[in-house]
Amino acid sequence: MDKGLKLVFAGIGLIMIGFLLVFLSTILSIPSTVPSAPSGNKTSSNVSGGVAGCIVIFFIPICFGAGSPGIIQWLIIVTLVVTVLFLVIILLLARSFSSLIGASR
């Protein structure tokens, strides 16, 4: 199997994993949206939440968040991980493309 075909299979596999993650995140978020039955316990509790997201343009992730202040540390960590991951992927793709170009000459 040549390297080009391996890359095609890897790309299709990554797309399928992406669809699976979207499906699983939808399924896993359902219990948090269903209202629970009122309990006899009248204690009040503080509930806090937040939201975060990342938009990736080429290999630069732009992340944002709103909500509890503790989310900022997690966003910084996610941003660094995504940036390093994209740089590694770009370097691996550049190496494989250079070997493909060198082999065809």
N, C-alpha and C positions, 0 to 999 in steps of 0.2 A: 504494500500500500504506500503510495507516495505521500510526501509531506503535505501537498495541497489538499488531498482528500482527507487527511487527518485533521487539518484545520477546519474544513467544512463540517466534519462530524463534531469537532469540539465546539464550533459556533452554534450548531443546532442543539447540542447538549446544553450549552449555557442558556439558550433561549428557552428551552423546556424547563430548566431549573428555575428561571425567572418566572415563568407562568405558574409553576408549582408553588413558589414562594408567595406570589400574589394570592393564589387560591387559599393557601394555608393561613395567611394573615387575615383573610376575610373570615374564614371559619373560626379562627382563634379569637377574633374580636367580637363575635356574636354574644358570648356570655357577658361581656362587659356592657353591652347596650341594652340587655333585657332588664327591665325594672324588677327589683326584688320585692317580695311580699313584705308589707310592714310588719315589723316584729313588735312584741310587747315591750321591748326595752326602749325607754325614751331617752337614752343618753345621746348626746350630740357628738359627732366626731368631725374632725377637720379632714376634709378630703381635698387633695390638691392634684393637679394634673398638668400636663403640658403636651406640646406637640413639637415635632422637629422634622425637618426635611432637608434633602440635599439635591441640588441640581448639578449635573456634571456636564461641563462644556469642554470638549476635547478631553484633557486629562486633569482639568482643574475643577475640583468639587467646590461648590458654593453652598454652604449649609446655613440654615436659619432655625430659630426656635422661639417659642413663646410659652410662658407658663412659669413653673417653679424655677428658681435660680439654679437648682442643682442640675438642670438639664444642660447647662453650658459646658460643664466638664465632660459630659458624655458626648456632646457635639464635637468638641475639640478632638477627643479620642477617635471618634468615627471619621472625622475629616482627615486626620493623619493616616489612619488605616486605609481609607479609600484612596488617598493620594499615593501612598506607597504601593498599594495594590495595582493601581493604574500605571504607575511608572514601571513596575516589574513586567506587567503585561506588554507595555509598549516596547520595552527592551527585548523581551523574548520574541515578539513579532518582528522587530527589526532584524534580529539575528537570524530568524528563520527565513525572512524574505531575502536577506543578503546571501544566505546559503543557496536559496532557490535560484537567485539571479546568477550566482557564481557557477552553479551546476549546469545552467542552460547555455552558458557560453562555451 
